[in-house]
Amino acid sequence: MTTSSSAPAAEAGAGQGRRAAVLGYPIEHSRSPDLHRAAYRALGLTGWTYERIECRAGELAGVVDGLDDSYVGVSVTMPGKAEALAYADEATERARLVGSANTLVRDDGKSDRPDGWLADCTDIDGVAGALTAVGADFVANPRAVLLGAGGTARPTLAALADAGAREVAVVVRDASRASAALDLAEQLSLAARVVGFGDEPALTEAFAASGVVVSTVPADAAAAVTGAVNTPLRLVDAIYSPWPTPLAARVAETGGTVIGGLVMLLNQAFRQVELFTGQPAPREAMAAALSTDAADPQER
């Protein structure tokens, strides 16, 4: 499998106003507006805007149906990623594979509907970038630990497989909820096994043997496994607010390396910007926007 997407980019001129947005609930904490607004400024797209739109479970179709033609695309966060994939007229191969879409882009009239949308999963790019940043080396150690089996876990599995991982321990509270993740792991040729959150000896062993740990669960859920962290780890934690999480703090305390959710957010946004604008993402400008001082005043 490849994590790159061949989806067509939207086309729009610098002087022509266009709109984009992030959909989700809760949405107030999202840093996506910082990233996209900074990108549009750097690209000279002076008429472009990017906003937050509250979108609860079951509401995505209605919200997107209500967007006018000025919208070139939307980012989708929880809880609407599965709904976004189901709503789209077309989807990239990788989005269909993982069963999740965090990006909807106008499909340039290629569908039967004049207002058709194409779905992609740039979350895979986000995890891939974070794995690189944390120094994951699956040639030296092909084993990984994945905390959680929900919506973010499936793109994580795809990124792990592409990066060269060969084995993954999926940590869940209820083994029955891991079935979709295990099925996907099999498709990706990943040897997967389930470890329970409450099985501290097995967790300790899995952590110590891993080349990287990726946490896709809320901060309070991951806090339950901190007692199993006794050796330096490479951790990618999908959370970025509040930060640091108890797990991130414990890994740092034991001499490990931690990469947080902002790195994932940044790397997934690069491809979104390219899909929305049709231009290469201005990566330095977007990275600078994540600093507190550089945050867009509209974000506050």
VEXDREN-2710 file (C-alpha; in Angstrom, 1 decimal):
% VEXDREN-2710
k/r/px/py/pz
1/MET/0.0/0.0/0.0
2/THR/1.1/3.6/-0.6
3/THR/0.1/6.5/1.5
4/SER/0.4/9.0/-1.3
5/SER/-2.8/10.2/-2.9
6/SER/-3.4/10.9/-6.6
7/ALA/-6.5/12.9/-5.9
8/PRO/-6.9/16.0/-8.2
9/ALA/-6.1/19.3/-6.7
10/ALA/-8.7/22.1/-6.6
11/GLU/-7.9/25.0/-8.9
12/ALA/-8.5/28.7/-7.9
13/GLY/-6.8/32.0/-8.6
14/ALA/-5.1/34.1/-6.0
15/GLY/-7.4/37.0/-6.5
16/GLN/-10.6/35.0/-6.3
17/GLY/-12.2/34.5/-2.9
18/ARG/-12.5/30.9/-1.7
19/ARG/-13.6/29.3/1.5
20/ALA/-12.7/26.2/3.5
21/ALA/-13.4/25.0/7.0
22/VAL/-12.9/22.4/9.7
23/LEU/-16.0/20.4/10.7
24/GLY/-16.3/18.6/14.1
25/TYR/-17.4/18.6/17.7
26/PRO/-16.0/19.9/19.9
27/ILE/-14.2/22.2/17.6
28/GLU/-13.2/25.3/19.6
29/HIS/-9.7/23.9/20.3
30/SER/-8.8/23.1/16.7
31/ARG/-5.5/24.6/15.4
32/SER/-6.4/23.8/11.8
33/PRO/-7.4/27.5/11.2
34/ASP/-3.9/28.6/12.2
35/LEU/-2.3/26.3/9.7
36/HIS/-4.6/26.9/6.7
37/ARG/-4.8/30.7/7.1
38/ALA/-1.0/30.8/7.3
39/ALA/-0.8/28.7/4.2
40/TYR/-3.2/30.9/2.2
41/ARG/-1.3/34.1/3.3
42/ALA/2.0/32.6/2.3
43/LEU/0.6/31.5/-1.1
44/GLY/-0.8/35.0/-1.7
45/LEU/-4.4/33.8/-1.7
46/THR/-5.7/37.0/-0.1
47/GLY/-9.4/36.3/-0.7
48/TRP/-9.4/32.9/1.0
49/THR/-10.9/32.1/4.4
50/TYR/-10.9/29.1/6.8
51/GLU/-13.4/28.7/9.6
52/ARG/-14.6/26.3/12.2
53/ILE/-18.1/24.8/11.8
54/GLU/-19.7/22.8/14.6
55/CYS/-20.8/19.4/13.2
56/ARG/-22.1/16.8/15.6
57/ALA/-22.5/13.1/14.9
58/GLY/-25.1/12.5/12.1
59/GLU/-25.0/16.1/10.9
60/LEU/-22.2/16.0/8.3
61/ALA/-24.3/15.4/5.2
62/GLY/-26.6/18.3/6.1
63/VAL/-23.8/20.7/6.9
64/VAL/-21.9/19.9/3.7
65/ASP/-25.0/20.1/1.6
66/GLY/-25.5/23.6/2.9
67/LEU/-22.1/24.9/1.8
68/ASP/-22.2/27.2/-1.2
69/ASP/-19.9/27.0/-4.2
70/SER/-17.3/29.2/-2.6
71/TYR/-16.1/26.3/-0.5
72/VAL/-13.2/24.3/-2.1
73/GLY/-12.9/21.8/0.7
74/VAL/-13.4/20.9/4.3
75/SER/-11.2/19.2/7.0
76/VAL/-13.2/16.7/9.1
77/THR/-12.4/15.8/12.6
78/MET/-14.2/13.7/15.1
79/PRO/-17.0/12.5/15.1
80/GLY/-17.5/12.8/11.3
81/LYS/-14.7/10.9/9.6
82/ALA/-16.7/7.8/8.7
83/GLU/-19.7/10.0/7.7
84/ALA/-17.4/12.0/5.4
85/LEU/-16.3/8.8/3.6
86/ALA/-19.9/7.6/3.2
87/TYR/-21.0/11.0/1.9
88/ALA/-18.4/11.5/-0.8
89/ASP/-19.0/10.8/-4.4
90/GLU/-15.5/9.5/-4.9
91/ALA/-12.7/8.4/-2.5
92/THR/-9.0/7.7/-2.7
93/GLU/-7.9/4.1/-2.4
94/ARG/-6.3/4.8/1.0
95/ALA/-9.4/6.4/2.4
96/ARG/-11.5/3.4/1.4
97/LEU/-8.9/1.0/2.8
98/VAL/-8.9/2.6/6.3
99/GLY/-12.6/3.4/6.3
100/SER/-12.0/7.0/7.3
101/ALA/-11.8/10.4/5.6
102/ASN/-10.6/13.6/7.2
103/THR/-10.7/15.6/4.0
104/LEU/-13.4/16.5/1.5
105/VAL/-12.5/18.4/-1.6
106/ARG/-14.6/19.5/-4.6
107/ASP/-14.0/17.0/-7.3
108/ASP/-13.9/19.3/-10.3
109/GLY/-17.2/18.1/-11.8
110/LYS/-16.0/14.5/-12.2
111/SER/-19.0/13.1/-10.4
112/ASP/-22.7/12.9/-11.5
113/ARG/-23.5/15.7/-9.0
114/PRO/-22.4/19.3/-9.9
115/ASP/-21.5/19.7/-6.2
116/GLY/-19.7/16.4/-5.8
117/TRP/-17.0/15.8/-3.3
118/LEU/-13.9/13.6/-3.2
119/ALA/-12.7/12.1/0.1
120/ASP/-9.2/11.5/1.2
121/CYS/-7.4/10.4/4.5
122/THR/-4.5/12.7/5.1
123/ASP/-4.4/11.5/8.7
124/ILE/-2.1/8.8/7.2
125/ASP/0.4/11.6/6.2
126/GLY/0.1/13.1/9.7
127/VAL/1.1/9.8/11.4
128/ALA/3.9/9.2/8.8
129/GLY/5.4/12.6/9.5
130/ALA/5.2/12.0/13.3
131/LEU/6.9/8.6/12.9
132/THR/9.8/10.3/11.0
133/ALA/10.0/13.1/13.6
134/VAL/10.2/10.6/16.5
135/GLY/13.0/8.7/14.8
136/ALA/11.2/5.4/14.2
137/ASP/13.5/2.9/12.6
138/PHE/11.6/-0.3/11.7
139/VAL/14.6/-1.8/10.0
140/ALA/16.3/-1.9/13.4
141/ASN/13.1/-2.9/15.2
142/PRO/9.9/-3.8/13.3
143/ARG/7.6/-3.9/16.4
144/ALA/5.1/-1.2/17.4
145/VAL/2.5/-0.7/20.0
146/LEU/-0.8/1.0/19.2
147/LEU/-3.0/2.3/22.0
148/GLY/-6.6/2.3/20.9
149/ALA/-8.6/0.8/18.0
150/GLY/-10.8/3.6/17.0
151/GLY/-11.0/6.1/14.1
152/THR/-7.4/7.3/14.4
153/ALA/-6.0/3.8/14.9
154/ARG/-6.8/2.7/11.4
155/PRO/-4.8/5.5/9.6
156/THR/-2.0/4.8/12.1
157/LEU/-1.9/1.2/11.1
158/ALA/-1.6/2.2/7.4
159/ALA/1.2/4.6/8.2
160/LEU/3.0/2.0/10.3
161/ALA/2.9/-0.5/7.5
162/ASP/4.1/2.0/5.0
163/ALA/7.0/2.9/7.3
164/GLY/8.1/-0.7/7.5
165/ALA/6.6/-2.0/10.7
166/ARG/5.9/-5.7/10.7
167/GLU/4.3/-6.4/14.1
168/VAL/1.9/-4.4/16.2
169/ALA/0.4/-4.9/19.7
170/VAL/-3.1/-3.3/19.7
171/VAL/-3.9/-2.2/23.3
172/VAL/-7.6/-2.0/24.1
173/ARG/-10.0/-2.3/27.0
174/ASP/-12.4/-4.6/25.2
175/ALA/-10.9/-7.1/22.8
176/SER/-14.1/-7.3/20.8
177/ARG/-13.7/-3.6/19.8
178/ALA/-10.4/-4.4/18.1
179/SER/-11.8/-6.5/15.3
180/ALA/-11.8/-3.8/12.6
181/ALA/-8.2/-2.8/13.4
182/LEU/-7.1/-6.5/13.4
183/ASP/-8.8/-7.0/10.0
184/LEU/-7.0/-4.0/8.6
185/ALA/-3.7/-5.1/10.0
186/GLU/-4.1/-8.4/8.2
187/GLN/-4.7/-6.6/4.9
188/LEU/-1.6/-4.6/5.5
189/SER/0.5/-7.7/6.3
190/LEU/1.0/-6.6/9.9
191/ALA/1.2/-9.4/12.5
192/ALA/-1.2/-8.1/15.1
193/ARG/-2.1/-9.2/18.6
194/VAL/-4.3/-7.7/21.3
195/VAL/-3.1/-6.6/24.8
196/GLY/-5.5/-5.5/27.5
197/PHE/-5.2/-2.1/29.2
198/GLY/-5.3/-3.8/32.5
199/ASP/-2.6/-6.4/31.7
200/GLU/0.5/-4.5/33.1
201/PRO/3.0/-7.3/32.7
202/ALA/2.1/-7.8/29.1
203/LEU/2.1/-4.0/28.5
204/THR/5.5/-3.6/30.1
205/GLU/6.9/-6.4/27.9
206/ALA/5.3/-4.9/24.7
207/PHE/6.6/-1.4/25.5
208/ALA/10.1/-2.6/26.2
209/ALA/10.2/-4.6/23.0
210/SER/8.7/-1.9/20.7
211/GLY/10.4/0.4/18.2
212/VAL/7.7/2.9/18.7
213/VAL/4.5/3.5/20.6
214/VAL/1.5/5.4/19.1
215/SER/-1.3/6.5/21.4
216/THR/-4.6/7.4/19.7
217/VAL/-6.7/7.4/22.9
218/PRO/-7.7/10.3/25.2
219/ALA/-5.2/11.5/27.7
220/ASP/-7.0/10.1/30.7
221/ALA/-7.3/6.7/29.1
222/ALA/-3.6/6.5/28.2
223/ALA/-2.7/7.6/31.8
224/ALA/-3.8/4.1/32.9
225/VAL/-0.8/2.5/31.2
226/THR/1.9/4.8/32.6
227/GLY/2.9/2.3/35.2
228/ALA/4.1/0.0/32.4
229/VAL/6.6/2.5/31.1
230/ASN/9.9/1.6/32.7
231/THR/12.4/2.0/29.8
232/PRO/13.0/4.8/27.3
233/LEU/10.4/4.7/24.5
234/ARG/9.7/6.5/21.3
235/LEU/6.1/7.8/21.6
236/VAL/3.8/9.5/19.2
237/ASP/0.8/10.9/21.1
238/ALA/-2.1/12.1/19.0
239/ILE/-3.3/14.5/21.7
240/TYR/-2.1/18.1/21.6
241/SER/-4.5/19.8/24.1
242/PRO/-4.0/19.5/27.0
243/TRP/-0.2/18.9/26.8
244/PRO/1.7/17.1/28.0
245/THR/-0.5/14.1/28.6
246/PRO/0.4/11.9/31.5
247/LEU/1.7/9.3/29.2
248/ALA/3.9/11.8/27.4
249/ALA/5.2/13.1/30.7
250/ARG/6.1/9.6/31.9
251/VAL/7.9/8.8/28.7
252/ALA/10.0/12.0/28.9
253/GLU/10.7/11.3/32.6
254/THR/12.2/7.9/31.7
255/GLY/14.4/9.4/29.0
256/GLY/12.3/8.6/26.0
257/THR/11.4/10.7/22.9
258/VAL/8.0/12.2/22.5
259/ILE/6.2/13.7/19.5
260/GLY/2.8/15.2/20.1
261/GLY/-0.4/15.7/18.1
262/LEU/0.6/19.1/16.7
263/VAL/3.2/17.4/14.5
264/MET/0.6/15.0/13.2
265/LEU/-1.8/17.9/12.6
266/LEU/0.8/19.8/10.7
267/ASN/1.8/16.9/8.5
268/GLN/-1.8/16.0/7.6
269/ALA/-2.5/19.7/6.8
270/PHE/0.2/19.9/4.1
271/ARG/-1.7/17.6/1.8
272/GLN/-5.0/19.2/2.6
273/VAL/-3.7/22.6/1.6
274/GLU/-2.4/21.1/-1.7
275/LEU/-5.8/19.5/-2.4
276/PHE/-7.7/22.8/-1.6
277/THR/-5.4/25.2/-3.5
278/GLY/-3.6/23.2/-6.2
279/GLN/-0.3/24.6/-5.0
280/PRO/2.6/23.1/-3.0
281/ALA/2.1/23.6/0.7
282/PRO/4.3/26.4/2.2
283/ARG/5.6/24.1/5.0
284/GLU/7.8/26.5/6.8
285/ALA/5.0/29.1/7.1
286/MET/2.6/26.5/8.3
287/ALA/5.0/25.2/10.9
288/ALA/5.7/28.7/12.2
289/ALA/2.0/29.2/12.7
290/LEU/1.9/26.6/15.4
291/SER/4.0/28.7/17.8
292/THR/1.9/30.7/20.3
293/ASP/3.3/34.0/19.1
294/ALA/2.5/33.2/15.5
295/ALA/-1.1/32.0/16.0
296/ASP/-3.6/33.8/13.9
297/PRO/-5.5/36.4/16.0
298/GLN/-8.8/35.1/14.6
299/GLU/-7.9/31.8/16.3
300/ARG/-8.3/33.4/19.7
END
